[in-house]
């Protein structure tokens, strides 16, 4: 089962998602930037920056389920952020999809993102990626490896270590210096790093 490849610790799951293809209807993107997130203190990957860092809620419940499921949430009341659950069933973790390159349905994405200056900007940043794919909160819980799903994930082959860069996550105020952000440096769609002004100093 493809989902089994994500039943691993968060950083490894994040790396395995780089280069993967995510389909939403006729639109497809190649994932080029991700961030890994762990779970609550009782689990193997405690992470205070994670939505599941304080335990299970209605909002984050899918993070505690099986790997390969879509976790969508609203950021700042407007941005639909797209995540893929990872780790074993019952242990919270997920990978935030931060940026991607549009590889199918380009005209449809341009219509959804009329303010994008270039095609590289269409799915750069988690909110823009969600908009480019037309994903909504109603898609929460979609099994991404089910061929009947409207939103489907296709994992690519493992990228060589030299093709992946890593660094701290963007915009988190706690656990800000954990290098759980991964990206493909050769891609023009990768977003810029922005440290949260609320983060503790290095």
N, C-alpha and C positions, 0 to 999 in steps of 0.2 A: 504493500500500500504506500502511495507517495507521502501520505501524512506521517508515516513512521519516520521519515527523514527529519521531521521537525520535533520528534520526541527526544529532545536533547536539551542541554543547558542553553539559556537565552542567547549568549554570544554566538554559539555555533549555529543555532537556528537562524539568527540574523544573517550570518555569512551565507548560509544555504539559500536564502531568499534573494540574494543579489544575483542579478541576471535572469531571474524567473520572469515569466510572463503572466500578467493578470488580465483576464478578459471580463468585460462588463458589457453584455450584448455584443454589438459589432465593434466596440472600441477595445483595443489592447495596448498595454504599456509594458515596457521592460523596466524592471525595478533596478534603480542604480544607487539608492541611498536608503538606509534603514537604521532604526535604533532598537536595541533590545531592552526589555523590561522584565524584572523578576516579580516577586510576590510578597506575601506577608511574612512576618518574622518567624512563623512556625514552619515555613517551608525551607527548601534547600537554597533558595536564592533570594534572601530578604532584600527588599529594595524600597527605600522610603520615597523614591521619586515615582514609583509605579502606582497606578490606580488601585491595584490590589494590595498596596503596601500596608493598609490597615485592616485587611480582611475582606471577606465577601460582602458585596452589596448587590442590589438589583441591577445597578449600572454595570458592574464589572463581572457579573456571574459567569459569563461565557469564558473569561480568562481562566477559570477553575475547571473547565471542561476539557475535552479532547483537543489535540492539535489539529490545525488546518481549518479552523472556523473563523469567520469574519467577525471582528469586534469593531463596531463603529461608534464613535462618540462625537458630541458637539463641543467644539472648543471656542471660547469667547462668544458663545451663543450663535455662531454662524458658520464656522468651519467644520466640515464633516471629515474627521480624521479616520484613516483606514488602518487597521491592525490585523495581523494573523496570529491566532493563538498557537502556542508551542508548549513543549514539555508534556509529561505524562498526564493523563486524565486525573483530576483531583489536585493537581499542583499548579498554582497560578503562574503564568508567564505569557508574554506576547511580544510581537515585533511590530513596531510602528513603521509603516511605509512612508518615508519622507519625500522621495522624489523618484520620478520615472521619465522615460522617453516614450513618446507616443509612436507606436509602430503599426497601428491599424485604426481606421476611423478618424483620420486626421481632420477632415472637414467638419465632422460633427463636434470634435473637441474644440476646434477654433470657434465654432458658434457658441459653445458653452463658456469659453474663456475669451471674450472679445477684447479684454484689456491686456492680454498677453502681448508683449512686444515682439517676441520671437517664438518659434516652435519649441525651443529649449525651455522657455518659461511656462509652457502649457501645463506641465505637471510637476513643476519645481516647487517643493514645499508641501507639507502634508495636507493643508487645506485645498490647495490648488489641485493636488492629485485626486482628492475626493471629488472635486467639482468636475475635473476632466473625465472621470469615469462615470459621472452621474449617479454616484452611490448616495443613498439616503439612510436615515436611521432605521427605516423599515427593513433594510438589508441585514441588520444585526442578526448574528447567529447563522448566516448562510454557510453551509458546508462547502468549502471551496474546491474540494476534490471530487465532488459528486457531479458526474457529467450532465445531470439534469438541471443543475443550478444555473441561474442566469449570470452569476458571477463565478468565474472558475480560475483556478491557479494551476499553472504548469511550471514545475521546477525545471531549471536548466541543469547542466552539468556543473560540478564544483569548480569554482574559479581558482586559479593558482594564487597562492598567498601574495605574490608580488603584484597582483592585479587589484588588490584590496587595500584601502587605507582605513585607519581607525583613529578615533579621538573621542573627546567628551561629548555627551549629549547636549542638544540645543535647548536653551530656555528653561531648564529645570533648576529649582532653587535648592534642592537637597540632593545629595549624592551626585553633585554636578561634575565632579572630576573623574568619574568612572568612564573609562574609554569603551563604551558600549555603542557608539555610533560607528557605522561602517559604510563605506561608499566606494564606488568605482571612479578613481580620479581621472580617468580618461574621458568621462562623460561630461558634456557641457550642461547637463540638466541638474547636476548636484547643487544643492543649496549652500549658501554661505553660513559659516558658524557664527552663532550669536549667543554669548554667555548671558545668563539671566542676571540683571542688576541686583537681584535678591540673593544670589548665590554667595556662599561663604567664600572669602578670599582663598587663593591657592595657599 
